[in-house]
Every structure is written in structure tokens, then in C-alpha cells.
Amino acid sequence: MLQIQLGPERPAPPDDSLGRSTIGWRPGMTEEEAWEAGRGIWKFKADRALAQDEVQIIAPEGLVLAVATITGITKHGDRYALEGVLLRGDPRVGQPTGTPHSSRNPVAYV
């Protein structure tokens, strides 16, 4: 499983190729908002990410915000964004992750 830990919410770069106005986490996000904030744009190994079935988007304290299946990736310069299907209502959402994010990097393979 791929796991992406969001940092605090902040304005997106003016040239955000996903068209987002903000990136990162804030309390009260919906699953859809967490998925849009977390699916990109990251530096990761494309082949390794594509080998994963699912991605968990998690808050800084390890709470699962969204879960999605990975269906592909898109390239954005030297970085990537995930494509996938959000698993709305997944029972893991709102719970502490069963695989704590031990990496200092926001992207981890668990």
C-alpha cells in the first residue's frame, strides 16, 4: 500500500497543474477533499507506486482521511499525481492507520 501523509493546509503554487487552490490537510476535510489534496503532486518511483493496489491519505497524526484504489499516474514535470477511484465510506476512514507512517517523507510504501 502507498501512504501519503499530508502537511498543514497552505495555498497551492500558482502553477499547480491539478488546478487546486490549496494543498495539505485541515480539520473537517471530506474524503473527496483529502483525495484531491493527497493524490499529487509528489516525487515517487512510478513503477513502485503502480505496483501498489491502494493509497491511504493520512493526516499528520496518522488518522486515515481517504482511501483509493490506484488506477494510474500522470507525469507533471519531474513529479507525479495518482489517478484512482476513491473508496467513499471505507471503514478505515476516520480511524488511526494500522500501518503508522514511519518515513520523514510524505510518501511511504507500507
Biopython code that builds the backbone (N, CA, C, O; Angstrom):
import numpy as np
from Bio.PDB.StructureBuilder import StructureBuilder

atoms = [
    (1, "MET", "N", (0.839, -1.179, 0.000)),
    (1, "MET", "CA", (0.000, 0.000, 0.000)),
    (1, "MET", "C", (0.880, 1.236, 0.000)),
    (1, "MET", "O", (1.915, 1.284, 0.664)),
    (2, "LEU", "N", (0.455, 2.220, -0.747)),
    (2, "LEU", "CA", (1.102, 3.519, -0.756)),
    (2, "LEU", "C", (0.412, 4.371, 0.304)),
    (2, "LEU", "O", (-0.808, 4.308, 0.463)),
    (3, "GLN", "N", (1.183, 5.152, 1.016)),
    (3, "GLN", "CA", (0.610, 6.013, 2.042)),
    (3, "GLN", "C", (1.173, 7.420, 1.855)),
    (3, "GLN", "O", (2.381, 7.608, 1.715)),
    (4, "ILE", "N", (0.275, 8.397, 1.856)),
    (4, "ILE", "CA", (0.685, 9.787, 1.695)),
    (4, "ILE", "C", (0.201, 10.565, 2.908)),
    (4, "ILE", "O", (-0.993, 10.621, 3.204)),
    (5, "GLN", "N", (1.163, 11.164, 3.599)),
    (5, "GLN", "CA", (0.844, 11.962, 4.780)),
    (5, "GLN", "C", (0.847, 13.434, 4.399)),
    (5, "GLN", "O", (1.846, 13.962, 3.909)),
    (6, "LEU", "N", (-0.284, 14.086, 4.631)),
    (6, "LEU", "CA", (-0.411, 15.500, 4.297)),
    (6, "LEU", "C", (0.180, 16.379, 5.387)),
    (6, "LEU", "O", (0.135, 16.040, 6.569)),
    (7, "GLY", "N", (0.726, 17.497, 4.980)),
    (7, "GLY", "CA", (1.157, 18.526, 5.912)),
    (7, "GLY", "C", (0.012, 19.509, 6.111)),
    (7, "GLY", "O", (-1.085, 19.299, 5.593)),
    (8, "PRO", "N", (0.259, 20.570, 6.852)),
    (8, "PRO", "CA", (-0.792, 21.573, 7.081)),
    (8, "PRO", "C", (-1.247, 22.228, 5.773)),
    (8, "PRO", "O", (-0.464, 22.369, 4.834)),
    (9, "GLU", "N", (-2.510, 22.622, 5.726)),
    (9, "GLU", "CA", (-3.053, 23.264, 4.537)),
    (9, "GLU", "C", (-2.353, 24.591, 4.275)),
    (9, "GLU", "O", (-2.036, 25.344, 5.196)),
    (10, "ARG", "N", (-2.122, 24.854, 2.987)),
    (10, "ARG", "CA", (-1.474, 26.085, 2.559)),
    (10, "ARG", "C", (-1.899, 26.350, 1.111)),
    (10, "ARG", "O", (-2.422, 25.453, 0.451)),
    (11, "PRO", "N", (-1.684, 27.557, 0.616)),
    (11, "PRO", "CA", (-2.048, 27.838, -0.776)),
    (11, "PRO", "C", (-1.242, 26.952, -1.732)),
    (11, "PRO", "O", (-0.060, 26.688, -1.511)),
    (12, "ALA", "N", (-1.893, 26.511, -2.775)),
    (12, "ALA", "CA", (-1.201, 25.739, -3.812)),
    (12, "ALA", "C", (-0.313, 26.684, -4.600)),
    (12, "ALA", "O", (-0.597, 27.879, -4.677)),
    (13, "PRO", "N", (0.761, 26.166, -5.189)),
    (13, "PRO", "CA", (1.578, 27.020, -6.052)),
    (13, "PRO", "C", (0.713, 27.583, -7.180)),
    (13, "PRO", "O", (-0.230, 26.924, -7.618)),
    (14, "PRO", "N", (1.020, 28.788, -7.654)),
    (14, "PRO", "CA", (0.200, 29.401, -8.706)),
    (14, "PRO", "C", (0.100, 28.554, -9.972)),
    (14, "PRO", "O", (-0.884, 28.652, -10.705)),
    (15, "ASP", "N", (1.098, 27.733, -10.232)),
    (15, "ASP", "CA", (1.104, 26.914, -11.447)),
    (15, "ASP", "C", (0.692, 25.466, -11.173)),
    (15, "ASP", "O", (1.083, 24.571, -11.922)),
    (16, "ASP", "N", (-0.084, 25.216, -10.123)),
    (16, "ASP", "CA", (-0.499, 23.854, -9.772)),
    (16, "ASP", "C", (-1.202, 23.208, -10.963)),
    (16, "ASP", "O", (-2.266, 23.661, -11.384)),
    (17, "SER", "N", (-0.608, 22.157, -11.498)),
    (17, "SER", "CA", (-1.149, 21.542, -12.712)),
    (17, "SER", "C", (-2.418, 20.737, -12.469)),
    (17, "SER", "O", (-3.046, 20.278, -13.423)),
    (18, "LEU", "N", (-2.811, 20.558, -11.199)),
    (18, "LEU", "CA", (-4.086, 19.906, -10.904)),
    (18, "LEU", "C", (-5.191, 20.927, -10.665)),
    (18, "LEU", "O", (-6.335, 20.556, -10.404)),
    (19, "GLY", "N", (-4.852, 22.211, -10.753)),
    (19, "GLY", "CA", (-5.840, 23.263, -10.623)),
    (19, "GLY", "C", (-6.355, 23.491, -9.213)),
    (19, "GLY", "O", (-7.452, 24.018, -9.025)),
    (20, "ARG", "N", (-5.566, 23.094, -8.222)),
    (20, "ARG", "CA", (-6.008, 23.243, -6.833)),
    (20, "ARG", "C", (-5.683, 24.632, -6.313)),
    (20, "ARG", "O", (-4.682, 25.232, -6.705)),
    (21, "SER", "N", (-6.542, 25.145, -5.418)),
    (21, "SER", "CA", (-6.272, 26.441, -4.789)),
    (21, "SER", "C", (-5.497, 26.261, -3.483)),
    (21, "SER", "O", (-4.753, 27.152, -3.074)),
    (22, "THR", "N", (-5.668, 25.118, -2.832)),
    (22, "THR", "CA", (-4.921, 24.810, -1.611)),
    (22, "THR", "C", (-4.407, 23.379, -1.690)),
    (22, "THR", "O", (-4.926, 22.557, -2.445)),
    (23, "ILE", "N", (-3.380, 23.099, -0.900)),
    (23, "ILE", "CA", (-2.866, 21.740, -0.743)),
    (23, "ILE", "C", (-2.677, 21.503, 0.752)),
    (23, "ILE", "O", (-2.572, 22.455, 1.527)),
    (24, "GLY", "N", (-2.633, 20.249, 1.152)),
    (24, "GLY", "CA", (-2.415, 19.928, 2.549)),
    (24, "GLY", "C", (-3.707, 19.608, 3.297)),
    (24, "GLY", "O", (-4.787, 19.542, 2.710)),
    (25, "TRP", "N", (-3.569, 19.414, 4.580)),
    (25, "TRP", "CA", (-4.643, 18.955, 5.455)),
    (25, "TRP", "C", (-5.184, 20.072, 6.332)),
    (25, "TRP", "O", (-4.449, 20.956, 6.772)),
    (26, "ARG", "N", (-6.476, 20.010, 6.572)),
    (26, "ARG", "CA", (-7.127, 20.874, 7.552)),
    (26, "ARG", "C", (-8.219, 20.046, 8.226)),
    (26, "ARG", "O", (-8.783, 19.144, 7.606)),
    (27, "PRO", "N", (-8.518, 20.342, 9.479)),
    (27, "PRO", "CA", (-9.589, 19.614, 10.166)),
    (27, "PRO", "C", (-10.914, 19.752, 9.409)),
    (27, "PRO", "O", (-11.215, 20.806, 8.849)),
    (28, "GLY", "N", (-11.680, 18.694, 9.404)),
    (28, "GLY", "CA", (-13.003, 18.714, 8.794)),
    (28, "GLY", "C", (-13.039, 18.443, 7.306)),
    (28, "GLY", "O", (-14.095, 18.581, 6.688)),
    (29, "MET", "N", (-11.921, 18.062, 6.708)),
    (29, "MET", "CA", (-11.916, 17.765, 5.270)),
    (29, "MET", "C", (-12.830, 16.593, 4.964)),
    (29, "MET", "O", (-12.952, 15.667, 5.766)),
    (30, "THR", "N", (-13.474, 16.631, 3.801)),
    (30, "THR", "CA", (-14.234, 15.484, 3.331)),
    (30, "THR", "C", (-13.254, 14.480, 2.711)),
    (30, "THR", "O", (-12.089, 14.806, 2.482)),
    (31, "GLU", "N", (-13.721, 13.286, 2.449)),
    (31, "GLU", "CA", (-12.883, 12.293, 1.776)),
    (31, "GLU", "C", (-12.455, 12.803, 0.402)),
    (31, "GLU", "O", (-11.306, 12.623, 0.000)),
    (32, "GLU", "N", (-13.369, 13.433, -0.312)),
    (32, "GLU", "CA", (-13.064, 13.950, -1.649)),
    (32, "GLU", "C", (-11.987, 15.028, -1.582)),
    (32, "GLU", "O", (-11.071, 15.043, -2.403)),
    (33, "GLU", "N", (-12.094, 15.923, -0.611)),
    (33, "GLU", "CA", (-11.090, 16.980, -0.460)),
    (33, "GLU", "C", (-9.725, 16.388, -0.104)),
    (33, "GLU", "O", (-8.698, 16.835, -0.615)),
    (34, "ALA", "N", (-9.718, 15.389, 0.767)),
    (34, "ALA", "CA", (-8.459, 14.742, 1.144)),
    (34, "ALA", "C", (-7.834, 14.038, -0.052)),
    (34, "ALA", "O", (-6.618, 14.091, -0.235)),
    (35, "TRP", "N", (-8.650, 13.379, -0.865)),
    (35, "TRP", "CA", (-8.141, 12.701, -2.059)),
    (35, "TRP", "C", (-7.538, 13.717, -3.027)),
    (35, "TRP", "O", (-6.444, 13.492, -3.545)),
    (36, "GLU", "N", (-8.223, 14.820, -3.279)),
    (36, "GLU", "CA", (-7.693, 15.838, -4.192)),
    (36, "GLU", "C", (-6.410, 16.460, -3.646)),
    (36, "GLU", "O", (-5.482, 16.731, -4.409)),
    (37, "ALA", "N", (-6.349, 16.686, -2.353)),
    (37, "ALA", "CA", (-5.142, 17.257, -1.744)),
    (37, "ALA", "C", (-3.992, 16.258, -1.756)),
    (37, "ALA", "O", (-2.834, 16.644, -1.919)),
    (38, "GLY", "N", (-4.304, 14.985, -1.586)),
    (38, "GLY", "CA", (-3.261, 13.988, -1.397)),
    (38, "GLY", "C", (-2.795, 13.246, -2.615)),
    (38, "GLY", "O", (-1.739, 12.615, -2.573)),
    (39, "ARG", "N", (-3.543, 13.292, -3.712)),
    (39, "ARG", "CA", (-3.177, 12.450, -4.857)),
    (39, "ARG", "C", (-1.991, 12.981, -5.640)),
    (39, "ARG", "O", (-1.440, 12.259, -6.471)),
    (40, "GLY", "N", (-1.589, 14.194, -5.406)),
    (40, "GLY", "CA", (-0.425, 14.721, -6.110)),
    (40, "GLY", "C", (-0.113, 16.110, -5.615)),
    (40, "GLY", "O", (-0.901, 16.695, -4.872)),
    (41, "ILE", "N", (0.911, 16.597, -5.974)),
    (41, "ILE", "CA", (1.940, 16.182, -6.931)),
    (41, "ILE", "C", (3.200, 15.858, -6.123)),
    (41, "ILE", "O", (3.672, 16.677, -5.334)),
    (42, "TRP", "N", (3.738, 14.647, -6.333)),
    (42, "TRP", "CA", (4.794, 14.111, -5.478)),
    (42, "TRP", "C", (5.958, 13.582, -6.299)),
    (42, "TRP", "O", (5.828, 13.280, -7.485)),
    (43, "LYS", "N", (7.099, 13.480, -5.631)),
    (43, "LYS", "CA", (8.230, 12.740, -6.176)),
    (43, "LYS", "C", (8.119, 11.331, -5.612)),
    (43, "LYS", "O", (8.169, 11.135, -4.398)),
    (44, "PHE", "N", (7.969, 10.360, -6.489)),
    (44, "PHE", "CA", (7.992, 8.964, -6.074)),
    (44, "PHE", "C", (8.416, 8.116, -7.257)),
    (44, "PHE", "O", (8.489, 8.601, -8.387)),
    (45, "LYS", "N", (8.692, 6.864, -6.997)),
    (45, "LYS", "CA", (9.086, 5.942, -8.054)),
    (45, "LYS", "C", (7.814, 5.434, -8.725)),
    (45, "LYS", "O", (7.019, 4.720, -8.115)),
    (46, "ALA", "N", (7.635, 5.810, -9.981)),
    (46, "ALA", "CA", (6.400, 5.498, -10.694)),
    (46, "ALA", "C", (6.102, 4.006, -10.696)),
    (46, "ALA", "O", (4.974, 3.599, -10.417)),
    (47, "ASP", "N", (7.098, 3.189, -11.007)),
    (47, "ASP", "CA", (6.853, 1.746, -11.075)),
    (47, "ASP", "C", (6.477, 1.181, -9.708)),
    (47, "ASP", "O", (5.643, 0.280, -9.613)),
    (48, "ARG", "N", (7.078, 1.698, -8.673)),
    (48, "ARG", "CA", (6.765, 1.221, -7.323)),
    (48, "ARG", "C", (5.353, 1.647, -6.902)),
    (48, "ARG", "O", (4.628, 0.869, -6.282)),
    (49, "ALA", "N", (4.972, 2.865, -7.235)),
    (49, "ALA", "CA", (3.619, 3.334, -6.910)),
    (49, "ALA", "C", (2.576, 2.521, -7.675)),
    (49, "ALA", "O", (1.547, 2.140, -7.116)),
    (50, "LEU", "N", (2.843, 2.258, -8.946)),
    (50, "LEU", "CA", (1.891, 1.498, -9.754)),
    (50, "LEU", "C", (1.765, 0.044, -9.307)),
    (50, "LEU", "O", (0.767, -0.611, -9.605)),
    (51, "ALA", "N", (2.761, -0.460, -8.601)),
    (51, "ALA", "CA", (2.705, -1.833, -8.091)),
    (51, "ALA", "C", (1.801, -1.959, -6.863)),
    (51, "ALA", "O", (1.505, -3.069, -6.422)),
    (52, "GLN", "N", (1.364, -0.827, -6.312)),
    (52, "GLN", "CA", (0.502, -0.820, -5.131)),
    (52, "GLN", "C", (-0.965, -0.857, -5.575)),
    (52, "GLN", "O", (-1.324, -0.286, -6.605)),
    (53, "ASP", "N", (-1.801, -1.530, -4.794)),
    (53, "ASP", "CA", (-3.230, -1.591, -5.109)),
    (53, "ASP", "C", (-3.978, -0.360, -4.611)),
    (53, "ASP", "O", (-4.888, 0.138, -5.273)),
    (54, "GLU", "N", (-3.583, 0.121, -3.438)),
    (54, "GLU", "CA", (-4.321, 1.187, -2.786)),
    (54, "GLU", "C", (-3.390, 2.277, -2.281)),
    (54, "GLU", "O", (-2.182, 2.090, -2.137)),
    (55, "VAL", "N", (-4.006, 3.423, -2.019)),
    (55, "VAL", "CA", (-3.317, 4.524, -1.357)),
    (55, "VAL", "C", (-4.190, 4.986, -0.195)),
    (55, "VAL", "O", (-5.410, 5.092, -0.316)),
    (56, "GLN", "N", (-3.543, 5.256, 0.917)),
    (56, "GLN", "CA", (-4.197, 5.898, 2.067)),
    (56, "GLN", "C", (-3.670, 7.320, 2.144)),
    (56, "GLN", "O", (-2.461, 7.549, 2.087)),
    (57, "ILE", "N", (-4.578, 8.269, 2.274)),
    (57, "ILE", "CA", (-4.202, 9.653, 2.534)),
    (57, "ILE", "C", (-4.405, 9.839, 4.034)),
    (57, "ILE", "O", (-5.498, 9.606, 4.549)),
    (58, "ILE", "N", (-3.352, 10.259, 4.736)),
    (58, "ILE", "CA", (-3.452, 10.364, 6.184)),
    (58, "ILE", "C", (-3.089, 11.765, 6.672)),
    (58, "ILE", "O", (-2.321, 12.493, 6.043)),
    (59, "ALA", "N", (-3.674, 12.111, 7.818)),
    (59, "ALA", "CA", (-3.388, 13.376, 8.491)),
    (59, "ALA", "C", (-2.059, 13.257, 9.229)),
    (59, "ALA", "O", (-1.566, 12.148, 9.430)),
    (60, "PRO", "N", (-1.474, 14.377, 9.634)),
    (60, "PRO", "CA", (-0.175, 14.330, 10.314)),
    (60, "PRO", "C", (-0.131, 13.406, 11.529)),
    (60, "PRO", "O", (0.918, 12.827, 11.809)),
    (61, "GLU", "N", (-1.229, 13.253, 12.253)),
    (61, "GLU", "CA", (-1.213, 12.397, 13.444)),
    (61, "GLU", "C", (-1.551, 10.942, 13.129)),
    (61, "GLU", "O", (-1.661, 10.128, 14.045)),
    (62, "GLY", "N", (-1.719, 10.599, 11.849)),
    (62, "GLY", "CA", (-1.925, 9.212, 11.457)),
    (62, "GLY", "C", (-3.367, 8.798, 11.256)),
    (62, "GLY", "O", (-3.634, 7.607, 11.099)),
    (63, "LEU", "N", (-4.296, 9.714, 11.254)),
    (63, "LEU", "CA", (-5.704, 9.413, 11.022)),
    (63, "LEU", "C", (-5.940, 9.261, 9.517)),
    (63, "LEU", "O", (-5.493, 10.096, 8.731)),
    (64, "VAL", "N", (-6.635, 8.208, 9.120)),
    (64, "VAL", "CA", (-6.919, 7.980, 7.702)),
    (64, "VAL", "C", (-7.999, 8.953, 7.246)),
    (64, "VAL", "O", (-9.085, 9.004, 7.823)),
    (65, "LEU", "N", (-7.692, 9.722, 6.208)),
    (65, "LEU", "CA", (-8.615, 10.715, 5.658)),
    (65, "LEU", "C", (-9.350, 10.202, 4.429)),
    (65, "LEU", "O", (-10.507, 10.556, 4.199)),
    (66, "ALA", "N", (-8.681, 9.369, 3.639)),
    (66, "ALA", "CA", (-9.271, 8.839, 2.407)),
    (66, "ALA", "C", (-8.497, 7.594, 1.990)),
    (66, "ALA", "O", (-7.312, 7.448, 2.290)),
    (67, "VAL", "N", (-9.195, 6.702, 1.292)),
    (67, "VAL", "CA", (-8.590, 5.502, 0.723)),
    (67, "VAL", "C", (-9.047, 5.419, -0.726)),
    (67, "VAL", "O", (-10.218, 5.653, -1.026)),
    (68, "ALA", "N", (-8.127, 5.088, -1.620)),
    (68, "ALA", "CA", (-8.462, 4.968, -3.042)),
    (68, "ALA", "C", (-7.697, 3.810, -3.655)),
    (68, "ALA", "O", (-6.611, 3.455, -3.198)),
    (69, "THR", "N", (-8.274, 3.229, -4.692)),
    (69, "THR", "CA", (-7.529, 2.265, -5.495)),
    (69, "THR", "C", (-6.695, 3.068, -6.486)),
    (69, "THR", "O", (-7.108, 4.142, -6.923)),
    (70, "ILE", "N", (-5.541, 2.558, -6.835)),
    (70, "ILE", "CA", (-4.656, 3.231, -7.781)),
    (70, "ILE", "C", (-4.897, 2.644, -9.165)),
    (70, "ILE", "O", (-4.760, 1.437, -9.367)),
    (71, "THR", "N", (-5.257, 3.497, -10.111)),
    (71, "THR", "CA", (-5.501, 3.039, -11.477)),
    (71, "THR", "C", (-4.447, 3.534, -12.458)),
    (71, "THR", "O", (-4.380, 3.053, -13.588)),
    (72, "GLY", "N", (-3.623, 4.488, -12.039)),
    (72, "GLY", "CA", (-2.590, 5.013, -12.911)),
    (72, "GLY", "C", (-1.923, 6.218, -12.288)),
    (72, "GLY", "O", (-2.207, 6.589, -11.150)),
    (73, "ILE", "N", (-1.027, 6.824, -13.056)),
    (73, "ILE", "CA", (-0.349, 8.040, -12.623)),
    (73, "ILE", "C", (-0.254, 8.985, -13.814)),
    (73, "ILE", "O", (-0.326, 8.563, -14.968)),
    (74, "THR", "N", (-0.093, 10.263, -13.516)),
    (74, "THR", "CA", (0.179, 11.245, -14.561)),
    (74, "THR", "C", (1.470, 11.967, -14.202)),
    (74, "THR", "O", (1.756, 12.207, -13.029)),
    (75, "LYS", "N", (2.234, 12.304, -15.212)),
    (75, "LYS", "CA", (3.525, 12.961, -15.007)),
    (75, "LYS", "C", (3.334, 14.476, -15.054)),
    (75, "LYS", "O", (2.629, 15.005, -15.914)),
    (76, "HIS", "N", (3.969, 15.149, -14.123)),
    (76, "HIS", "CA", (3.912, 16.608, -14.021)),
    (76, "HIS", "C", (5.348, 17.090, -13.812)),
    (76, "HIS", "O", (5.786, 17.262, -12.675)),
    (77, "GLY", "N", (6.070, 17.305, -14.896)),
    (77, "GLY", "CA", (7.483, 17.651, -14.795)),
    (77, "GLY", "C", (8.253, 16.456, -14.250)),
    (77, "GLY", "O", (8.204, 15.366, -14.820)),
    (78, "ASP", "N", (8.971, 16.668, -13.134)),
    (78, "ASP", "CA", (9.719, 15.568, -12.520)),
    (78, "ASP", "C", (8.937, 14.920, -11.378)),
    (78, "ASP", "O", (9.508, 14.185, -10.572)),
    (79, "ARG", "N", (7.649, 15.190, -11.308)),
    (79, "ARG", "CA", (6.790, 14.662, -10.240)),
    (79, "ARG", "C", (5.583, 13.951, -10.843)),
    (79, "ARG", "O", (5.376, 13.960, -12.057)),
    (80, "TYR", "N", (4.789, 13.330, -9.960)),
    (80, "TYR", "CA", (3.647, 12.546, -10.410)),
    (80, "TYR", "C", (2.410, 12.834, -9.566)),
    (80, "TYR", "O", (2.497, 13.288, -8.425)),
    (81, "ALA", "N", (1.261, 12.555, -10.166)),
    (81, "ALA", "CA", (-0.013, 12.573, -9.456)),
    (81, "ALA", "C", (-0.653, 11.201, -9.638)),
    (81, "ALA", "O", (-0.514, 10.572, -10.688)),
    (82, "LEU", "N", (-1.341, 10.756, -8.623)),
    (82, "LEU", "CA", (-2.038, 9.481, -8.693)),
    (82, "LEU", "C", (-3.384, 9.655, -9.376)),
    (82, "LEU", "O", (-4.052, 10.677, -9.217)),
    (83, "GLU", "N", (-3.764, 8.660, -10.123)),
    (83, "GLU", "CA", (-5.119, 8.534, -10.650)),
    (83, "GLU", "C", (-5.721, 7.337, -9.931)),
    (83, "GLU", "O", (-5.028, 6.355, -9.663)),
    (84, "GLY", "N", (-6.997, 7.418, -9.623)),
    (84, "GLY", "CA", (-7.599, 6.303, -8.916)),
    (84, "GLY", "C", (-9.074, 6.501, -8.666)),
    (84, "GLY", "O", (-9.689, 7.464, -9.123)),
    (85, "VAL", "N", (-9.623, 5.551, -7.920)),
    (85, "VAL", "CA", (-11.034, 5.563, -7.568)),
    (85, "VAL", "C", (-11.126, 5.688, -6.059)),
    (85, "VAL", "O", (-10.646, 4.823, -5.326)),
    (86, "LEU", "N", (-11.738, 6.753, -5.603)),
    (86, "LEU", "CA", (-11.931, 6.979, -4.175)),
    (86, "LEU", "C", (-12.906, 5.943, -3.638)),
    (86, "LEU", "O", (-13.985, 5.746, -4.198)),
    (87, "LEU", "N", (-12.525, 5.285, -2.555)),
    (87, "LEU", "CA", (-13.392, 4.293, -1.915)),
    (87, "LEU", "C", (-14.217, 5.000, -0.842)),
    (87, "LEU", "O", (-13.925, 4.887, 0.349)),
    (88, "ARG", "N", (-15.237, 5.722, -1.266)),
    (88, "ARG", "CA", (-16.074, 6.510, -0.346)),
    (88, "ARG", "C", (-16.666, 5.613, 0.735)),
    (88, "ARG", "O", (-17.180, 4.529, 0.458)),
    (89, "GLY", "N", (-16.580, 6.091, 1.965)),
    (89, "GLY", "CA", (-17.166, 5.347, 3.080)),
    (89, "GLY", "C", (-16.349, 4.156, 3.538)),
    (89, "GLY", "O", (-16.850, 3.332, 4.303)),
    (90, "ASP", "N", (-15.102, 4.040, 3.092)),
    (90, "ASP", "CA", (-14.252, 2.930, 3.539)),
    (90, "ASP", "C", (-14.184, 2.960, 5.065)),
    (90, "ASP", "O", (-14.012, 4.031, 5.647)),
    (91, "PRO", "N", (-14.317, 1.802, 5.727)),
    (91, "PRO", "CA", (-14.330, 1.781, 7.195)),
    (91, "PRO", "C", (-13.030, 2.249, 7.843)),
    (91, "PRO", "O", (-13.021, 2.536, 9.040)),
    (92, "ARG", "N", (-11.940, 2.333, 7.097)),
    (92, "ARG", "CA", (-10.677, 2.815, 7.662)),
    (92, "ARG", "C", (-10.651, 4.328, 7.822)),
    (92, "ARG", "O", (-9.869, 4.855, 8.614)),
    (93, "VAL", "N", (-11.503, 5.035, 7.073)),
    (93, "VAL", "CA", (-11.551, 6.492, 7.148)),
    (93, "VAL", "C", (-12.025, 6.910, 8.535)),
    (93, "VAL", "O", (-13.016, 6.395, 9.053)),
    (94, "GLY", "N", (-11.296, 7.853, 9.120)),
    (94, "GLY", "CA", (-11.619, 8.330, 10.462)),
    (94, "GLY", "C", (-10.961, 7.532, 11.567)),
    (94, "GLY", "O", (-11.094, 7.868, 12.743)),
    (95, "GLN", "N", (-10.252, 6.476, 11.196)),
    (95, "GLN", "CA", (-9.556, 5.618, 12.165)),
    (95, "GLN", "C", (-8.046, 5.851, 12.074)),
    (95, "GLN", "O", (-7.549, 6.296, 11.040)),
    (96, "PRO", "N", (-7.320, 5.552, 13.148)),
    (96, "PRO", "CA", (-5.855, 5.591, 13.041)),
    (96, "PRO", "C", (-5.398, 4.527, 12.042)),
    (96, "PRO", "O", (-5.953, 3.429, 11.996)),
    (97, "THR", "N", (-4.397, 4.855, 11.256)),
    (97, "THR", "CA", (-3.898, 3.878, 10.293)),
    (97, "THR", "C", (-3.320, 2.668, 11.022)),
    (97, "THR", "O", (-2.703, 2.799, 12.079)),
    (98, "GLY", "N", (-3.527, 1.505, 10.446)),
    (98, "GLY", "CA", (-2.965, 0.274, 11.007)),
    (98, "GLY", "C", (-1.495, 0.124, 10.673)),
    (98, "GLY", "O", (-0.823, -0.758, 11.207)),
    (99, "THR", "N", (-0.992, 0.971, 9.803)),
    (99, "THR", "CA", (0.413, 0.944, 9.403)),
    (99, "THR", "C", (0.983, 2.347, 9.571)),
    (99, "THR", "O", (1.021, 3.116, 8.611)),
    (100, "PRO", "N", (1.422, 2.685, 10.771)),
    (100, "PRO", "CA", (1.905, 4.055, 11.018)),
    (100, "PRO", "C", (2.988, 4.467, 10.032)),
    (100, "PRO", "O", (3.844, 3.671, 9.648)),
    (101, "HIS", "N", (2.928, 5.704, 9.644)),
    (101, "HIS", "CA", (3.840, 6.307, 8.673)),
    (101, "HIS", "C", (5.169, 6.589, 9.374)),
    (101, "HIS", "O", (5.282, 7.544, 10.142)),
    (102, "SER", "N", (6.157, 5.764, 9.109)),
    (102, "SER", "CA", (7.454, 5.903, 9.809)),
    (102, "SER", "C", (8.458, 6.756, 9.052)),
    (102, "SER", "O", (9.499, 7.120, 9.598)),
    (103, "SER", "N", (8.157, 7.074, 7.807)),
    (103, "SER", "CA", (9.079, 7.852, 6.991)),
    (103, "SER", "C", (8.963, 9.334, 7.297)),
    (103, "SER", "O", (7.890, 9.828, 7.641)),
    (104, "ARG", "N", (10.082, 10.039, 7.167)),
    (104, "ARG", "CA", (10.030, 11.506, 7.289)),
    (104, "ARG", "C", (9.516, 12.131, 6.002)),
    (104, "ARG", "O", (9.108, 13.292, 5.985)),
    (105, "ASN", "N", (9.539, 11.357, 4.930)),
    (105, "ASN", "CA", (8.999, 11.817, 3.655)),
    (105, "ASN", "C", (7.481, 11.657, 3.648)),
    (105, "ASN", "O", (6.958, 10.766, 4.318)),
    (106, "PRO", "N", (6.771, 12.488, 2.914)),
    (106, "PRO", "CA", (5.320, 12.365, 2.897)),
    (106, "PRO", "C", (4.810, 11.105, 2.208)),
    (106, "PRO", "O", (3.694, 10.662, 2.482)),
    (107, "VAL", "N", (5.616, 10.518, 1.310)),
    (107, "VAL", "CA", (5.214, 9.313, 0.585)),
    (107, "VAL", "C", (5.946, 8.114, 1.163)),
    (107, "VAL", "O", (7.169, 8.129, 1.299)),
    (108, "ALA", "N", (5.185, 7.067, 1.504)),
    (108, "ALA", "CA", (5.787, 5.853, 2.048)),
    (108, "ALA", "C", (5.096, 4.631, 1.428)),
    (108, "ALA", "O", (3.930, 4.684, 1.038)),
    (109, "TYR", "N", (5.835, 3.560, 1.352)),
    (109, "TYR", "CA", (5.313, 2.278, 0.875)),
    (109, "TYR", "C", (5.237, 1.376, 2.099)),
    (109, "TYR", "O", (6.261, 1.019, 2.682)),
    (110, "VAL", "N", (4.027, 1.014, 2.482)),
    (110, "VAL", "CA", (3.861, 0.206, 3.704)),
    (110, "VAL", "C", (3.218, -1.127, 3.414)),
    (110, "VAL", "O", (3.008, -1.923, 4.330)),
]
sb = StructureBuilder()
sb.init_structure("model")
sb.init_model(0)
sb.init_chain("A")
sb.init_seg("    ")
for serial, (resi, resn, name, xyz) in enumerate(atoms, 1):
    if name == "N":
        sb.init_residue(resn, " ", resi, " ")
    sb.init_atom(name, np.array(xyz, "f"), 0.0, 1.0, " ", f" {name:<3s}", serial, name[0])
structure = sb.get_structure()
